[in-house]
């Protein structure tokens, strides 16, 4: 069984795969070391794969080494089933690459748009012939709310926890409506542009805030898309290793 970990800026998602089937998934806001130990006690883990865009903690690596010493750390240059067409793959976030690989594994041989609505809002493209084409990076909801508060003298810090009105009737609701509506229009505008070129192509939506957007729009919501892609990268890596008796 494979241990899969996606350590992001705001949270960590840890999963266990038996082949290509996900049998467990945990989400934690703190250190994932405890989640690693918990899953190792429940499942016979043989391999591990991890992507990191947040801070690296020594305790996490030490725990992981005791479970799977040969853990694969994914970067933008790690070989995957996709061909990466990025000017400098060393700067490509492993979570973006993994989401693209995951989408391509679920819907192979077709044009794809992958939208991850997390700390950042990212848009990534995969071609029908298996090329990762790159994409766009934009501020996520939290960054937008904090920027309005921190870069002004009087605007309060607002969150997305409440439903946003179409038009704000006070400063708080105006900020919430502006950030949420602006983000929604950005996402829907990107989808419209993509589907103008590829009308029937799938659009994947993932990330911690994905549930807040695109209701009524035909998209494929995949909460564990990054973990699925990381597992595919690990399986690809293992397939390239010399076979031993």
C-alpha positions in Angstrom: 0.0 0.0 0.0 1.1 3.6 -0.7 1.2 6.5 1.7 0.5 9.8 -0.1 0.9 13.2 1.4 0.2 16.7 0.0 1.7 19.3 2.4 0.2 22.7 1.4 0.4 26.2 2.6 -2.7 25.9 4.8 -3.2 22.2 5.5 -2.0 18.7 4.8 -3.9 15.9 3.1 -2.7 12.4 3.7 -4.1 9.3 2.0 -3.5 5.6 1.6 -3.9 3.9 -1.8 -4.1 0.2 -2.5 -3.0 0.2 -6.1 -5.2 2.9 -7.6 -8.0 2.7 -5.0 -7.9 5.2 -2.1 -8.8 3.4 1.1 -8.2 6.2 3.6 -7.8 10.0 3.7 -7.0 12.5 6.5 -6.8 16.2 6.6 -4.8 18.1 9.2 -4.0 21.8 9.9 -1.0 20.9 12.0 2.0 18.6 11.5 1.2 15.5 9.5 3.6 13.3 11.6 0.7 12.1 13.7 -1.3 11.2 10.7 1.6 9.3 9.2 1.9 7.2 12.4 -1.8 6.6 12.6 -2.1 5.3 9.1 1.1 3.2 9.5 -0.5 1.4 12.4 -3.6 0.6 10.4 -2.2 -0.3 7.0 0.9 -2.3 5.7 2.6 0.7 3.9 5.3 -0.2 1.5 5.9 3.0 -0.4 5.4 6.7 0.1 5.2 9.8 -2.1 5.0 13.4 -0.9 4.7 16.9 -2.3 5.6 20.0 -0.2 4.7 23.6 -0.9 4.7 24.6 2.7 7.4 24.7 5.3 9.6 21.6 5.7 9.7 20.3 9.3 12.4 18.0 10.4 10.1 16.0 12.6 7.9 15.2 9.6 10.8 13.8 7.6 12.1 11.8 10.5 8.7 10.2 11.0 8.3 9.5 7.3 11.8 7.9 7.1 10.9 5.4 9.8 7.8 4.3 7.8 9.0 4.4 4.2 12.8 5.1 4.0 12.6 5.4 0.2 9.8 7.9 0.0 9.6 9.8 -3.3 9.6 13.6 -2.9 7.9 15.1 -6.0 9.2 18.3 -7.6 8.5 19.9 -10.9 11.3 17.9 -12.5 10.1 14.5 -11.2 9.3 12.1 -14.1 5.5 11.6 -14.5 3.2 10.1 -17.1 2.8 13.6 -18.6 5.4 15.5 -20.6 6.0 18.8 -18.9 6.1 21.8 -21.2 7.2 24.4 -18.7 10.0 26.9 -19.3 11.6 26.1 -16.0 10.2 22.9 -14.4 12.2 23.5 -11.3 9.8 26.4 -10.4 6.7 24.3 -11.0 4.7 23.5 -7.9 4.5 19.7 -7.2 0.8 20.1 -6.2 0.0 21.7 -9.6 1.8 18.9 -11.5 0.1 16.2 -9.4 -3.3 17.7 -10.0 -2.7 17.6 -13.7 -1.4 14.0 -13.6 -4.5 13.0 -11.5 -6.9 14.6 -14.0 -5.2 13.0 -16.9 -5.4 9.6 -15.2 -9.1 10.0 -14.6 -9.8 11.4 -18.1 -7.0 10.3 -20.4 -6.5 11.4 -24.0 -8.6 14.6 -23.9 -8.0 18.3 -23.4 -8.3 19.2 -19.7 -8.6 22.3 -17.5 -7.8 21.8 -13.8 -8.8 24.5 -11.3 -7.5 24.3 -7.7 -9.2 26.8 -5.3 -7.0 26.7 -2.3 -4.5 29.2 -0.7 -3.8 30.2 -4.3 -6.2 29.9 -7.2 -4.5 28.0 -10.0 -5.6 27.1 -13.5 -3.7 24.3 -15.3 -3.9 22.8 -18.8 -3.3 19.3 -20.1 -3.4 18.5 -23.8 -5.1 15.4 -25.3 -1.7 14.0 -26.3 -0.4 14.0 -22.6 1.4 17.3 -22.3 1.3 19.6 -19.3 1.0 23.0 -20.9 1.3 25.3 -17.8 -1.4 27.6 -16.5 -2.1 30.6 -14.3 -1.7 31.5 -10.7 -4.0 34.0 -8.9 -4.6 34.9 -5.2 -6.9 32.7 -3.3 -9.8 33.8 -1.2 -7.8 34.2 2.1 -5.1 36.2 0.3 -7.7 38.6 -1.3 -9.4 39.2 2.0 -6.2 39.8 3.9 -4.8 42.1 1.2 -7.8 44.4 1.5 -7.4 44.5 5.3 -3.6 44.8 5.4 -3.2 47.3 2.5 -5.8 49.8 3.6 -6.2 51.9 6.7 -9.8 51.1 7.6 -11.1 48.0 5.9 -11.8 45.1 8.3 -10.7 41.5 7.9 -13.5 39.5 6.4 -13.9 35.8 5.8 -15.8 33.7 3.3 -17.7 31.7 6.0 -21.0 33.4 5.3 -22.9 33.5 2.1 -22.0 36.5 -0.1 -24.8 38.7 -1.3 -24.9 40.0 -4.9 -24.5 43.5 -3.7 -23.1 44.5 -0.3 -25.2 46.7 2.0 -22.4 47.6 4.4 -18.6 47.4 4.3 -18.3 43.8 5.5 -20.9 42.5 3.0 -19.4 44.6 0.2 -16.0 43.1 0.8 -17.4 39.6 0.9 -19.5 40.1 -2.2 -16.6 41.7 -4.1 -14.1 39.0 -3.3 -16.4 36.1 -3.7 -18.1 37.4 -6.9 -14.8 38.5 -8.4 -13.3 35.1 -7.8 -16.4 33.3 -9.2 -16.3 35.5 -12.4 -12.6 34.8 -12.8 -13.2 31.1 -12.6 -16.2 31.1 -14.8 -14.5 33.3 -17.3 -11.6 30.9 -17.6 -14.0 28.0 -18.1 -15.9 29.9 -20.8 -12.6 30.7 -22.7 -11.5 27.1 -22.4 -14.8 25.6 -23.6 -15.0 28.1 -26.4 -12.0 26.3 -27.8 -12.9 22.8 -26.5 -16.7 22.6 -26.0 -16.9 19.1 -24.6 -13.6 18.9 -22.7 -13.7 18.1 -19.0 -13.0 20.8 -16.3 -11.8 19.5 -12.9 -12.4 21.5 -9.7 -10.5 20.8 -6.6 -9.1 22.5 -3.5 -10.4 23.5 0.0 -12.7 26.2 -1.3 -13.9 24.4 -4.5 -17.3 23.7 -2.9 -18.1 27.4 -2.8 -18.0 27.9 -6.6 -19.4 26.8 -10.0 -22.7 25.4 -8.8 -24.8 24.8 -11.9 -21.8 24.7 -14.2 -20.8 21.2 -15.6 -17.5 20.5 -13.8 -16.0 17.4 -12.3 -15.4 17.9 -8.6 -12.5 15.8 -7.2 -11.6 16.6 -3.6 -8.6 14.3 -3.7 -7.3 15.1 -7.2 -3.7 16.0 -6.0 -3.5 12.8 -3.9 -4.7 10.8 -6.9 -2.0 12.4 -9.1 0.7 11.8 -6.5 -0.2 8.2 -6.4 0.0 8.0 -10.2 3.4 9.6 -10.1 4.6 7.0 -7.5 3.2 4.1 -9.6 5.0 5.6 -12.7 8.2 5.8 -10.6 8.0 2.3 -9.4 7.3 1.0 -12.9 10.6 2.4 -14.0 12.6 0.7 -11.3 14.6 -2.5 -12.1 12.7 -5.6 -11.2 14.3 -7.8 -8.5 13.6 -11.5 -7.9 
